[in-house]
């Protein structure tokens, strides 16, 4: 199943089904994609305005960046669903089975990597949104704020999926490091989102 081929109704139905995939990691990635799309809307309704002509270069850069991040987030939603599906299949095998032992580390790494990359994506979206403060249509302030809230939510949601898989790592020190990195990214996402909301309220 390719998530980006589903209608919104089909996607929501799939998320709400008894199947573990797509799950929370895919939902976090899709939230990031929504944040990027909202940012694109703000830019598209700001570019070409005479009063904002000084920001033409920023608008062009932001549109390219947000479109790329939106597409990347959709890809990560698919990657997360596939990674979790692979890990779930290994869970069903008996401990010590050759295939489980052979594929375990790589499967766990993939299940952590996808949501970790979603967190990075959300921070990149927030960085672009912050640069649009004062450089976008003031009538779209609420939309810019919504984009920021969604990006922060995507980051925080993805962090839960990172942490959920850390106990499966065979390297405790590596798990602590990844967990600390995730905490730092959440703090940064909250700070940027809060700054955007504060400027727009």
C-alpha positions, 0 to 999 in steps of 0.5 A, a space after each residue: 500500500 502506497 500512502 500517497 495514493 490513498 484518498 484522505 478518507 482511505 488514509 484515515 480509515 487505514 490509520 484507524 484500522 486494526 493494522 499496526 501500519 500505518 501507525 503513529 510514525 506515519 501520522 507524524 510524517 503526514 502532520 509534517 507534510 501538512 505543516 509544509 503545505 500550509 506554509 506553501 499556501 502562505 507563500 503563494 498568497 504572499 508572493 507578487 504583492 507589491 508591498 512584499 516585493 522586497 521578499 521575492 527571493 525569500 518567497 522563491 526559496 521558501 516555496 522550493 524548500 517547503 515543496 521539497 520538505 512536503 514531498 520528503 515527509 510523504 516519503 518518510 510516512 511510507 518509509 516509517 510504515 514499511 520499517 515498522 511492518 518489517 520490525 513487527 514481522 521479526 517480533 513474531 519470530 521466536 527469539 534466537 531464530 536465524 532470520 530474526 537475529 540476522 535482520 534485527 539490528 538493521 530493522 530497529 535502526 530503520 524504525 528509529 531513523 524514519 521518525 528521527 528524519 521526520 523530526 529534522 524535517 519539522 525543524 527545517 519547516 519551522 526554520 523557513 516559517 520563522 523567516 516568513 515572519 514579517 515577510 508574508 501577507 499579514 492576513 495569513 497570520 493564522 495560517 502561518 501559526 497553524 503551520 508552526 503548530 503542526 510542525 511542532 506537533 509533527 516533531 513531538 509525535 515523531 519523538 514518541 516513535 523514536 523513543 518507543 524503539 530505543 529499548 530495542 537497540 543493543 547499544 544502551 549508550 547509543 540509545 541514550 544519545 539518540 534520546 538526548 538528541 530527540 529531546 533537544 530537537 523538541 525543545 528547539 521546535 517548541 521554542 521556534 513555534 512559540 516565537 512564531 505564535 508570539 509574534 502573530 498573536 
